[in-house]
Amino acid sequence: MSGLAFQRLMRTISNAGGRDLALVWVPVTLLTLLVLGHARSLRFFLAAMFGTVGLEGFFKALIHRARPDPRHGAHFASYPSGHALAATVLAGALLVIWLPRCPRFWQRTLLWSAAAAWSVLMSAARVYLDCHYVTDVAGGILLGAAWTCFCQGLLIALARRSRALPEARTAMLAGKTTIE
């Protein structure tokens, strides 16, 4: 592969985590979840993806680090990489949604491998294109993983609470003060 072809490939990968993420990947995922009737997964996905905007903005304002090459968004701070953050949250959210529906080991392995490859490829493209330092993309990946775990924990807590409410109501009507 020639240098120009590799450059074009890296730009395509980078675009898949920026403009294409917002215009293609997120809407396709939302539509899929809507058509399949996975309302809880849809809400989780929306919260996880919208949260990346706030996280990225907060940390960019807090750290305010210049980019390696100012031609790549000189008006935006470099840390953390929004592309790596969004790619990691997208991959993590899809793992949370689809892993429980994958009963076979090879399916789970394929899903985990694709998720890891997506984040690594996005990060490598951003560093190669001189848009970010390695620490910027590492920060984006770690922040994205932490945010996805937080959103999953919140989803689990809300699911437990919604299951516990009917039991508590039944116990209260029966005159019990505790749920056994």
C-alpha positions in Angstrom: 0.0 0.0 0.0 1.4 3.3 -1.0 1.8 6.2 1.5 -1.0 8.2 -0.1 -3.3 5.1 0.0 -2.5 4.5 3.6 -3.1 8.2 4.4 -6.5 7.9 2.7 -7.3 4.8 4.7 -6.4 6.5 8.0 -8.5 9.5 7.1 -11.5 7.2 6.3 -11.1 5.4 9.7 -10.9 8.8 11.4 -14.0 10.1 9.6 -15.8 6.9 10.7 -15.4 8.1 14.3 -16.3 11.7 13.8 -18.8 12.9 11.2 -19.8 9.4 10.1 -20.3 8.3 13.7 -23.0 11.0 14.2 -24.5 10.7 10.7 -24.4 6.9 10.1 -23.4 4.7 13.1 -25.5 6.2 15.8 -28.7 6.6 13.7 -28.3 3.0 12.3 -27.9 1.6 15.9 -30.9 3.7 17.1 -33.1 2.6 14.3 -32.1 -1.1 14.8 -32.9 -0.9 18.5 -36.2 0.8 17.8 -37.2 -1.7 15.1 -36.3 -4.6 17.4 -38.3 -3.1 20.2 -35.4 -2.9 22.7 -36.6 0.2 24.5 -34.2 -0.1 27.6 -31.2 -0.7 25.3 -32.3 2.3 23.2 -32.4 4.6 26.3 -29.0 3.2 27.5 -27.4 3.8 24.1 -28.8 7.4 23.9 -27.6 8.2 27.4 -24.1 6.7 26.8 -23.6 8.4 23.5 -24.9 11.9 24.5 -22.8 11.7 27.6 -19.6 11.7 25.5 -20.4 15.2 24.4 -20.4 16.5 27.9 -17.4 14.5 29.0 -15.3 15.6 26.1 -16.2 19.2 26.5 -15.5 19.2 30.3 -12.1 17.5 30.0 -11.0 19.6 27.0 -11.8 22.8 28.9 -10.2 21.4 32.1 -6.9 20.3 30.4 -6.8 22.6 27.4 -3.9 21.0 25.7 -2.7 22.1 22.2 -2.8 19.6 19.3 0.4 18.2 17.8 -0.5 19.9 14.5 -2.6 23.0 14.9 -4.0 22.6 11.4 -6.3 19.8 12.8 -8.8 21.9 14.8 -6.6 24.5 16.4 -9.8 25.9 18.1 -10.3 22.5 19.9 -8.1 21.2 22.7 -6.4 17.9 22.1 -7.0 16.0 25.4 -9.0 13.7 25.4 -9.5 12.5 21.9 -13.2 12.9 21.2 -12.9 10.3 18.4 -11.3 7.7 20.7 -13.8 8.5 23.4 -16.8 8.2 21.1 -15.5 5.1 19.4 -14.9 3.4 22.8 -18.4 4.4 24.1 -20.0 3.2 20.9 -18.1 -0.1 21.1 -18.8 -0.5 24.8 -22.5 0.3 24.5 -22.8 -2.3 21.7 -21.1 -4.8 23.9 -23.5 -4.1 26.8 -26.5 -4.4 24.5 -25.4 -7.4 22.4 -23.2 -9.6 24.6 -26.2 -11.0 26.6 -27.8 -12.0 23.3 -24.7 -14.0 22.2 -24.8 -17.5 23.8 -21.8 -19.0 22.0 -18.2 -18.3 23.0 -17.1 -17.6 19.4 -19.9 -14.9 19.1 -18.7 -13.2 22.3 -15.1 -13.4 21.2 -15.9 -11.9 17.8 -17.9 -9.1 19.4 -15.1 -8.3 21.9 -12.5 -8.4 19.2 -14.5 -6.1 16.9 -15.0 -3.6 19.8 -11.3 -3.6 20.7 -10.2 -3.3 17.1 -12.6 -0.3 16.5 -11.1 1.7 19.4 -7.5 0.8 18.6 -7.9 1.6 14.8 -9.6 4.9 15.6 -6.9 5.8 18.0 -4.1 4.7 15.7 -5.6 6.8 12.9 -5.9 9.9 15.0 -2.2 9.6 16.1 -1.0 8.8 12.6 -2.8 11.8 11.2 -1.1 14.0 13.8 -4.4 15.1 15.3 -3.6 13.8 18.8 -0.8 12.6 21.0 -0.8 9.0 22.2 -1.9 10.1 25.7 -4.9 11.9 24.2 -6.2 8.8 22.6 -5.3 6.7 25.7 -7.3 9.2 27.8 -10.2 9.0 25.4 -10.3 5.2 25.6 -10.0 5.1 29.4 -12.6 7.8 29.8 -14.9 6.1 27.3 -14.6 2.8 29.1 -15.2 4.4 32.5 -18.3 6.2 31.2 -19.7 3.0 29.6 -19.2 1.1 32.9 -20.9 4.0 34.8 -23.9 3.9 32.4 -24.1 0.1 32.6 -24.0 0.3 36.4 -26.8 2.8 36.3 -28.8 0.7 33.9 -28.4 -2.3 36.3 -29.4 -0.3 39.3 -32.5 1.1 37.6 -33.5 -2.4 36.4 -33.2 -3.7 40.0 -35.2 -0.8 41.4 -38.0 -1.3 38.8 -38.2 -5.0 39.7 -38.2 -4.3 43.4 -41.0 -1.7 43.3 -43.8 -4.1 42.5 -42.5 -6.5 45.2 -42.4 -3.7 47.7 -46.0 -2.6 46.8 -47.3 -6.1 47.2 -45.5 -6.5 50.5 -46.9 -3.2 51.8 -50.5 -4.2 50.8 -50.1 -7.5 52.6 -49.0 -5.7 55.7 -45.3 -6.7 55.6 -42.7 -4.1 56.4 -39.8 -5.9 54.7 -39.4 -7.8 51.5 -38.0 -11.2 52.0 
